[in-house]
Amino acid sequence: MKGRHYWFSSAWIVLLTLIVSCGMEVFIYLYPVIYRDFDPTSDPTYNYFSFRTSDERNMDEAGDFFKGFEIYYRLYNNSTVAASDRSAINTKNTDTPTQAYTYLINTKRYVRLLCDSRGNTVPLLPAASSNRKISVRLVPYVDQVPSIVISDLYDQPMEQFGTPRRSVVETFTSQASLFEFDEIGEGDLDVYWSSTWDDVNDKKWYMQAYVMAYGYDSSYKPLYSELFYLGMITISER
């Protein structure tokens, strides 16, 4: 629903790592994204991701470790399968959040969203001192092209960050790395292939994604926050 807030109790924030220093246990927390502007739909007006970051709280409470945000995604040709995976991931994220990231990438095989301006650099979205609005569009609409746009919370664009790219065997600059219907296929690294399309006469791909805060501890061990579901973008055959 547009404008819906997704608030999580701090009691559920993921415990990411334990450091033993001077005989005292110090816990490092990274705070997840908790707000998206709407639930994406196949309506071209809302067929993109839009969320707000949690930079300020992470910088205030874990500034030495917090580095930014990562987005992980998977492509499906069957929305029922996508919904089943979403349910399983969300359950894991709620019940055992410390295992959610590993479950996402190892069991459900989600992969990193890339951007032409960042290449394979981690994280996708570097940390900032203030919270920001991030828009990720994969499908062209009117004068809007595929892009990642960073704005302030008053919707004033701050940066045209770049073009979103797929994690594929080919390089991120190749044609195959674009989120275009004809470039996506069975056997691709980022695809869950089902033998049954939703509608064989109106084929669609569904890109489902999660965002998480990212950082690392003093030994450079990666840290990830609780997952936050961004929604699902529809890529139609054109």
FIKOL-578121 format. One line per 8 residues: number of its first residue (from 1); their letters; for each residue x, y, z of N, C-alpha, C. Coordinates in steps of 0.02 Angstrom, whole numbers, always signed. Each point is the difference from the previous one (the first is absolute). Example, Ala and Ser with C-alpha at 12.3 -4.5 7.8 and 13.67 -1.06 7.14 Angstrom:
2
1	AS	+660/-284/+390/-45/+59/+0/+45/+60/+0 | -18/+53/-36/+42/+59/+3/-39/+55/+37
***
This chain:
238
1	MKGRHYWF	+43/-59/+0/-43/+59/+0/+44/+61/+0 | -18/+50/-40/+41/+59/-6/+4/+36/+67 | +62/+21/+17/+9/+37/+62/+1/-42/+62 | -1/-66/-8/-2/-42/+59/+68/+0/+35 | -1/+4/+66/+62/-1/+38/+13/-72/+24 | +63/-18/+0/+20/-66/+23/+49/+10/+58 | -29/-1/+60/+41/+12/+58/+16/-66/+34 | +62/-8/+21/+21/-59/+36/+23/+19/+70
9	SSAWIVLL	-20/-38/+49/+24/+12/+68/+74/-12/+2 | +34/+42/+39/+73/-7/+5/+19/-67/+29 | -48/-32/+33/+14/-66/+28/+14/-52/-53 | -21/+15/-61/+9/-48/-54/+58/+17/-45 | +37/+53/+15/+58/+17/-41/+52/-55/+6 | +30/-16/-56/+45/-58/-3/+63/+11/+41 | +17/-50/+39/+65/-1/+34/+50/-26/-51 | +47/+42/-21/+41/-17/-57/+68/-30/+18
17	TLIVSCGM	+31/+23/+52/+64/-30/+18/+17/+15/+72 | +46/-35/+27/+21/+8/+69/+75/+12/+2 | +19/+54/+31/+70/+17/+7/+20/-2/+74 | +53/-34/+15/+24/-2/+69/+58/+49/+6 | -10/+52/+39/+51/+52/+7/+6/+19/+73 | +60/-4/+26/+14/+17/+70/-44/-40/+47 | -15/-61/-18/-40/-43/+43/-74/+16/-1 | -22/+47/-42/-71/+19/-3/-28/-20/-68
25	EVFIYLYP	-63/-21/+1/-33/-18/-62/-33/+62/-30 | +17/+14/-63/-28/+58/-34/-39/-25/-60 | -64/+17/-3/-43/-22/-55/-6/+54/-53 | +6/-21/-63/-8/+46/-56/-67/-13/-33 | -40/+52/-5/-65/-6/-34/+1/+45/-62 | -28/-25/-53/-16/+42/-57/-75/+3/-6 | -26/+59/-10/-72/+11/-1/-28/-6/-70 | -52/-39/-10/-26/-12/-67/-41/+58/-27
33	VIYRDFDP	-9/+0/-65/-50/+44/-31/-68/-18/+29 | -42/+49/+14/-66/-14/+29/-57/+33/-37 | +14/+31/-58/-53/+36/-34/+8/-5/-76 | -55/-15/-33/-3/+6/-73/-61/+42/-16 | +2/+35/-56/-52/+48/-16/-64/-34/-24 | +6/-59/-30/-58/-37/-24/+22/-71/-17 | -50/-42/-10/+12/-69/-21/-2/+0/-77 | +55/-14/-34/+0/+2/-73/-54/-45/-30
41	TSDPTYNY	-29/+22/-55/-50/-39/-36/+18/-1/-75 | -39/-37/-39/+12/-2/-72/-23/+64/-34 | -38/+42/+35/-18/+66/-26/+64/+39/-12 | +13/+23/-61/+64/+34/-15/+16/+58/+46 | -52/+31/+28/+10/+57/+45/+39/-21/+63 | -13/-61/+22/+30/-24/+63/+42/-63/-11 | +25/-11/-60/+39/-59/-15/+75/+13/+12 | +15/+21/+61/+70/+12/+19/+5/+0/+76
49	FSFRTSDE	+61/-3/+26/+11/+1/+72/+12/+71/+23 | -25/+17/+59/+14/+65/+31/+1/-10/+75 | +57/+13/+31/+6/-11/+72/+45/+54/+30 | -1/+3/+66/+40/+49/+36/+52/-35/+43 | +59/+26/+0/+56/-32/+35/-1/+15/+75 | +41/-36/+35/+8/+10/+73/+71/+21/+16 | +27/+45/-42/+69/+22/+9/+12/+32/+68 | -44/+45/+20/+13/+41/+60/+8/-42/+62
57	RNMDEAGD	-45/-47/+11/+4/-41/+60/+62/-44/-1 | +15/-28/-59/+60/-42/-6/+64/+41/+11 | +2/+60/-27/+59/+43/+10/+7/+20/+73 | -57/+14/+33/+2/+21/+70/+22/-56/+46 | -22/-62/-13/+10/-54/+47/+50/-53/-22 | +18/+0/-65/+49/-49/-24/+43/+30/-55 | +16/+64/+8/+35/+36/-53/+68/-28/-20 | +33/-34/+46/+65/-28/-16/-5/-63/-42
65	FFKGFEIY	-60/-29/-4/-10/-64/-33/-47/+3/-60 | -47/+45/+2/-51/+7/-53/+31/+29/-64 | -14/-34/-57/+29/+22/-64/-51/+18/-53 | -63/-20/+9/-50/+16/-50/-54/-53/-5 | -26/-9/-62/-56/-46/-10/+11/-43/-61 | -23/-62/+5/+2/-47/-54/-71/-20/-19 | -12/-14/-65/-64/-27/-23/+14/-67/-33 | -39/-50/+20/+4/-67/-29/-67/-17/-34
73	YRLYNNST	+4/-35/-56/-61/-13/-38/+3/-70/-32 | -58/-21/-26/-5/-59/-42/-56/+11/-50 | +8/-29/-60/-50/+4/-52/-39/-65/-5 | -65/+6/-9/-45/-58/-5/-44/+8/-62 | -19/-57/-30/-49/+3/-54/-69/-24/+22 | -7/-11/+66/-63/-23/+28/-10/+37/+67 | -52/+40/+4/-10/+42/+60/-19/-41/+61 | -30/-59/-9/-18/-42/+56/+63/-27/+34
81	VAASDRSA	+50/-19/-40/+64/-23/+27/+34/+58/+37 | -3/+59/-29/+30/+59/+32/-32/+13/+68 | -67/-6/+3/-36/+12/+62/+18/-52/+53 | +10/-62/-22/+19/-54/+46/+69/+14/+30 | +48/+20/-42/+67/+17/+24/-3/+60/+47 | -40/+49/-18/-7/+60/+43/-25/-19/+69 | -49/-42/+3/-28/-22/+65/+53/-35/+42 | +39/-44/-32/+52/-37/+36/+55/+47/+25
89	INTKNTDT	+20/+47/-41/+53/+48/+19/-25/+45/+56 | -61/+25/-5/-27/+44/+51/-7/-37/+67 | -19/-63/-3/-5/-40/+62/+68/-8/+32 | +50/-15/-40/+69/-7/+27/+23/+66/+29 | -15/+55/-33/+20/+66/+23/-32/+18/+66 | -61/-23/+11/-36/+14/+62/+21/-47/+56 | +6/-64/-16/+12/-51/+52/+74/-4/+21 | +45/+2/-49/+72/-5/+14/+37/+51/-43
97	PTQAYTYL	-6/+64/+16/+29/+52/-43/+75/-5/-9 | +36/-29/+47/+73/-6/-8/+18/-49/-56 | -47/-41/-21/+12/-48/-53/-31/+21/-67 | -35/+56/+0/-40/+20/-59/+44/+14/-61 | +55/+36/+9/+43/+16/-57/+29/-63/-32 | +26/-45/+41/+28/-63/-25/-54/-41/-36 | -60/-2/+28/-55/-36/-31/-17/+31/-68 | +0/+66/-3/-17/+36/-61/+47/-18/-57
105	INTKRYVR	+66/+0/+13/+48/-10/-54/+17/-73/-13 | +0/-42/+53/+20/-70/-9/-58/-46/-16 | -56/+11/+33/-58/-44/-11/-43/+25/-58 | -17/+64/+2/-43/+28/-53/+39/+29/-58 | +65/+4/+7/+46/+18/-54/-13/+70/-29 | -14/+46/+43/-6/+70/-21/+70/+28/-13 | +5/+47/-45/+65/+28/-20/-2/+76/+6 | +59/+31/-1/+6/+72/+8/-26/+38/-60
113	LLCDSRGN	-36/+54/+13/-15/+48/-53/+62/+42/-11 | +18/+9/-64/+58/+40/-17/-22/+66/-32 | +48/+44/-11/-13/+65/-31/+60/+17/-44 | -12/+28/-59/+56/+13/-45/+51/+49/+29 | -23/+44/+45/+46/+49/+30/+42/-30/+57 | -20/-58/+24/+35/-31/+56/+34/-65/-19 | -21/-31/-54/+28/-64/-19/-16/-52/+53 | +52/-36/+21/-8/-51/+52/+19/+26/+69
121	TVPLLPAA	+9/+65/+7/+20/+28/+64/-54/-9/+53 | +22/-19/+59/-45/-9/+58/+12/+57/+49 | -54/+30/+26/-71/-15/-14/-25/+36/-62 | -60/-18/-21/-32/+33/-56/-10/+74/+14 | -27/+15/+60/-16/+69/+19/+44/+19/+60 | +52/+40/-11/+44/+20/+56/-38/+39/+53 | +24/-5/+62/-31/+35/+56/+1/+75/-9 | -47/+34/+32/-4/+73/-1/-16/+25/+70
129	SSNRKISV	+6/+64/+11/-13/+27/+67/-75/+10/+13 | -40/+4/-53/-72/+11/+7/-40/-55/-34 | -61/-11/+23/-44/-48/-32/-17/+24/-71 | -10/-47/-45/-13/+17/-70/-58/-42/-27 | -28/+24/-55/-49/-38/-36/+34/-31/-61 | -8/-65/-9/+30/-36/-56/-55/-26/-46 | +6/+15/-63/-47/-26/-50/+38/-44/-49 | -27/-60/-12/+31/-47/-46/-51/-19/-54
137	RLVPYVDQ	+13/+23/-60/-46/-14/-56/+36/-46/-50 | -32/-55/-18/+28/-47/-49/-33/+6/-68 | -62/+23/+0/-41/+1/-62/-13/+72/-21 | +14/+18/-63/-13/+68/-23/-75/+17/+5 | -15/+63/+15/-69/+22/+2/-3/+75/-16 | -34/+16/-55/-5/+69/-25/+72/+27/-8 | +19/+50/+39/+67/+29/-6/+48/-29/+52 | -22/-50/+38/+42/-31/+51/+38/-59/-30
145	VPSIVISD	+66/+0/+9/+41/-55/-25/+24/-43/+58 | +22/-61/-13/+27/-41/+54/+56/+37/+37 | -7/+5/+65/+48/+40/+38/-6/-12/+75 | +53/+18/+35/-2/+6/+73/+9/+74/+15 | -48/+29/+35/+1/+72/+15/+0/+9/+76 | +44/+43/+24/+4/+17/+71/-28/+70/+9 | -49/+6/+46/-31/+65/+14/+2/+13/+75 | -11/+62/+19/-9/+13/+71/-72/-18/+19
153	LYDQPMEQ	-17/+6/+63/-66/-21/+23/-56/+47/-22 | +18/+54/-34/-49/+47/-28/-8/-10/-75 | +26/-57/-24/-4/-19/-70/+40/+45/-47 | +49/+34/+27/+45/+39/-42/+58/-44/-22 | +7/-14/-65/+54/-44/-23/+69/+25/+21 | +39/-45/+26/+68/+16/+21/+51/-29/-49 | -17/-58/-29/+48/-34/-42/-34/-51/-46 | +15/+3/-65/-19/-52/-47/+54/-53/+7
161	FGTPRRSV	-13/-51/+40/+53/-44/+22/+27/-45/-56 | -44/-21/-45/+21/-44/-54/-55/-46/-23 | +18/-47/-43/-47/-48/-28/+6/-67/+36 | -56/-28/+25/+4/-65/+34/+20/-55/-48 | +41/-46/+24/+25/-55/-41/-7/-66/+37 | -7/-53/-39/-8/-67/+28/+68/-30/+19 | -2/-48/+47/+57/-42/+14/-3/-60/-47 | +41/+1/-52/+0/-54/-50/+72/-21/-12
169	VETFTSQA	+8/-56/-37/+66/-25/-15/+39/+50/-42 | -36/+33/-46/+32/+52/-41/+17/+60/+44 | +38/+47/-26/+18/+59/+38/-61/+45/+11 | +3/+42/+51/-57/+42/+16/-12/+54/-53 | +47/+9/-46/-9/+49/-54/-30/-31/-63 | -11/-66/+0/-25/-33/-59/-75/+9/-9 | -24/-12/-60/-72/+4/-14/-38/-49/+44 | +30/-58/+13/-33/-52/+40/-14/+21/+72
177	SLFEFDEI	+35/+52/+22/-9/+21/+70/-60/+48/+9 | -34/+17/-54/-57/+44/+5/-63/-38/+21 | -44/+35/+34/-64/-31/+20/-50/+7/-57 | +15/-32/-55/-45/+1/-58/-27/-70/-11 | -63/-4/-20/-34/-64/-5/+40/-51/-41 | +23/+20/-58/+33/-47/-45/+71/-19/+22 | +27/+37/+49/+67/-15/+25/-1/-49/+59 | -60/-14/+26/-8/-44/+58/-22/-68/-24
185	GEGDLDVY	+30/-53/+27/-18/-66/-24/+17/-56/+48 | -27/-58/-15/+13/-60/+40/+75/-13/+4 | +24/-16/+60/+71/-15/+10/+41/+59/+21 | -29/+61/-2/+37/+59/+24/+11/-4/+75 | +56/+28/+22/+20/-2/+70/-53/+28/+47 | -37/+50/-22/-48/+34/+43/-72/-20/-11 | -11/-56/-36/-68/-21/-18/-20/-64/+35 | -61/+1/+28/-33/-62/+22/-49/-18/-56
193	WSSTWDDV	+16/-54/-35/-40/-19/-58/-53/-51/+20 | -62/+15/-19/-56/-46/+9/-23/-24/-69 | -20/-62/-4/-22/-27/-65/-67/+31/-21 | -33/+35/+46/-65/+29/-13/+2/+76/+9 | -14/+36/-55/-8/+72/+5/-69/+16/+30 | -7/+59/+29/-67/+20/+24/-51/-3/-56 | +19/+28/-57/-43/+2/-59/+45/-7/-61 | -3/-57/-33/+45/-13/-57/-13/+49/-57
201	NDKKWYMQ	-59/+30/-1/-17/+48/-53/+18/+72/+20 | +20/+10/+60/+19/+67/+25/+57/-9/+50 | +58/-19/-24/+55/-18/+44/+29/+60/+35 | +18/-11/+63/+29/+53/+41/+56/-29/+44 | +49/+43/+13/+50/-15/+51/-16/+42/+62 | +16/-28/+58/-13/+35/+64/+66/+6/+38 | +20/+60/+14/+62/+12/+37/-18/+18/+72 | +18/-44/+46/-16/+7/+71/+64/+19/+37
209	AYVMAYGY	-4/+48/+48/+62/+25/+29/-6/+16/+74 | +58/-1/+34/+7/+18/+70/+58/+48/+6 | -5/+46/+49/+54/+46/+14/+23/-12/+72 | +63/+12/+14/+27/-8/+68/+58/+49/+10 | +9/+21/+62/+59/+40/+18/+60/-46/+0 | +57/+29/-18/+62/-40/-7/+58/+36/+34 | +45/-40/+28/+61/+28/+29/+49/-56/+14 | +51/+15/+39/+46/-52/+22/+33/+21/+66
217	DSSYKPLY	+21/-51/+37/+29/+13/+65/+75/+15/-6 | +35/+4/+56/+71/+19/+0/+44/-52/-33 | -25/-61/-8/+38/-51/-35/-24/-8/-73 | -42/+47/-22/-27/+1/-68/-49/-57/-14 | -29/-27/+52/-52/-50/-8/-64/+37/-21 | -33/-21/-56/-60/+35/-23/-57/-4/+51 | -37/+54/+5/-58/+5/+44/-61/+18/-43 | -57/-30/+15/-62/+14/-35/-57/+9/+49
225	SELFYLGM	-42/+47/-14/-58/+11/+43/-56/-49/-17 | -53/+6/+35/-62/-34/-17/-20/+19/-71 | -33/-45/-35/-21/+13/-68/-63/+44/-1 | -7/+37/-55/-62/+39/-10/-24/-13/-71 | -62/-22/-6/-28/-18/-65/-20/+62/-39 | +26/+7/-61/-14/+58/-42/-61/-8/-44 | -16/-63/-17/-57/-12/-44/+21/-38/-61 | -42/+3/-52/+12/-38/-61/-15/+43/-61
233	ITISER	+48/+4/-45/-8/+39/-62/-17/-48/-57 | -46/+20/-42/-21/-41/-57/+34/+24/-64 | +31/-49/-36/+33/+14/-64/-39/-37/-54 | -35/+37/-41/-43/-30/-51/+35/-6/-66 | -24/-48/-41/+26/-9/-67/-23/+59/-43 | +46/+31/-35/-19/+58/-41/+17/-13/-73
***
